[in-house]
Amino acid sequence: MTPTLAGRWQTRILLTLLVGLPVTFLFSLFYFGLGADDFDIPFRVLAAILILGLLLDPLYIALQGFRWDHDWPFAFQVFFSIVEFLIVLGIGEIPGLDDILGFNAFASFDRFLTFATHFGLVLLPSTIAVLGVLQIFLLRWRFKGGQLGRMK
């Protein structure tokens, strides 16, 4: 599939809503507990990754234009997902923003492992959804550049 900008945005938002939010809720529930002060931090990380990804998608579309087939291989998608995760964790270290975002992933190795575990638990089902579930339930999705509602 050669994704369009609108298709990338729609797929990213769909995966965040249908996969990212439920997985993040379960992760927060089991890791922090429902009444914990840190319960919302994984949601902040997920939202920050979503916003950063939406901002970087036009760059990805431009980079995809330099490839001979104008396609975006799945390996690129996984690689740049990891890059986005690391950028968000780095942004969380900037003085002033760490208070706004509410997380400091590099405060300790255990804290970094917590964020990495959350990211992995969201990335794996998202990957499965893109490679299989979306193609099963949204038959024309891959032929429309990832767009969900486009008719032609």
C-alpha positions in Angstrom: 0.0 0.0 0.0 1.2 3.5 -0.8 -0.3 5.6 2.0 -1.6 9.1 1.4 -1.3 11.8 4.1 -5.0 11.6 4.9 -4.8 7.8 5.0 -1.8 7.9 7.4 -3.6 10.3 9.7 -6.9 8.3 9.7 -5.1 5.0 10.3 -2.9 6.4 13.1 -6.0 7.9 14.8 -8.0 4.7 14.3 -5.2 2.5 15.8 -4.8 4.8 18.7 -8.5 4.7 19.5 -9.1 1.0 18.9 -5.8 -0.5 20.0 -3.8 2.1 21.9 -6.4 3.3 24.4 -7.7 -0.1 25.5 -4.1 -1.5 25.9 -3.0 1.6 27.7 -6.0 1.4 30.1 -5.3 -2.2 30.9 -1.6 -1.5 31.3 -2.3 1.4 33.7 -4.9 -0.6 35.5 -2.6 -3.5 36.2 0.7 -1.6 36.6 -0.4 1.5 38.6 -3.9 0.7 39.8 -7.1 2.7 39.2 -6.6 5.2 42.0 -2.9 5.8 41.5 -1.5 9.3 40.9 0.5 7.9 37.9 -2.5 6.2 36.3 -2.8 8.9 33.6 0.9 9.0 32.6 0.8 6.2 30.0 -2.2 8.0 28.4 -0.1 11.2 28.2 2.7 9.3 26.6 0.2 7.8 24.1 -1.3 11.2 23.3 2.2 12.7 22.9 3.2 10.0 20.5 0.0 10.5 18.5 0.5 14.2 18.2 4.2 13.9 17.3 3.2 11.2 14.7 0.6 13.4 13.2 3.1 16.3 12.9 5.8 14.0 11.4 3.4 12.3 8.8 3.9 15.0 6.2 7.7 14.5 6.5 7.1 10.7 6.0 5.0 11.4 2.9 7.8 13.6 1.5 10.4 10.9 2.3 8.3 8.2 0.7 8.3 10.3 -2.6 12.1 9.7 -2.9 11.7 5.9 -3.0 11.5 4.4 -6.5 8.1 2.8 -5.8 6.8 5.7 -3.6 5.9 3.1 -1.0 6.5 3.0 2.7 7.7 -0.5 3.7 6.4 -2.0 7.0 10.0 -2.1 8.4 10.1 1.7 8.0 6.8 2.0 9.9 8.2 0.0 12.8 11.5 1.8 12.8 9.9 5.3 12.8 7.4 4.2 15.5 10.4 3.5 17.8 12.0 6.8 16.8 8.8 8.7 17.7 8.7 6.9 21.0 12.3 7.9 21.8 11.6 11.5 20.7 8.6 11.7 23.0 10.7 10.3 25.9 13.4 12.9 25.1 10.8 15.7 25.0 9.7 14.6 28.5 13.2 15.4 29.7 13.1 19.0 28.7 12.9 21.3 31.8 9.4 22.8 31.9 7.9 20.3 29.6 8.4 17.4 32.0 6.0 19.2 34.4 3.4 19.7 31.7 3.7 16.2 30.2 4.0 14.6 33.7 6.6 12.0 32.9 10.3 11.7 33.2 11.2 8.4 31.5 14.9 8.6 32.2 14.7 9.2 35.9 15.6 5.6 36.5 16.2 2.5 34.5 13.0 0.9 36.0 11.0 3.9 34.9 12.4 3.6 31.3 11.5 -0.1 31.3 8.0 0.8 32.3 7.6 3.1 29.4 9.3 0.7 27.0 7.0 -2.1 28.1 3.9 0.1 27.6 5.2 1.0 24.1 5.8 -2.6 23.2 2.4 -3.7 24.4 0.8 -1.0 22.2 3.1 -1.6 19.2 2.6 -5.4 19.0 -1.2 -5.4 18.6 -1.1 -2.3 16.4 1.3 -4.1 14.1 -1.0 -7.1 14.1 -4.0 -4.8 13.3 -2.2 -3.2 10.4 -0.9 -6.4 8.9 -4.1 -8.4 9.3 -7.2 -7.1 11.1 -7.6 -3.8 9.1 -7.1 -5.7 5.9 -9.8 -8.2 6.9 -12.5 -5.8 8.2 -11.7 -2.9 5.9 -11.3 -4.6 2.6 -10.7 -1.6 0.5 -8.4 0.2 3.1 -5.1 -0.7 1.5 -6.3 0.2 -2.0 -7.4 3.6 -0.9 -4.0 4.7 0.6 -5.1 3.9 4.1 -8.1 6.2 4.0 -11.2 4.9 5.7 -14.1 6.8 4.2 -13.0 7.6 0.6 -15.4 6.2 -1.9 -13.1 6.2 -5.0 
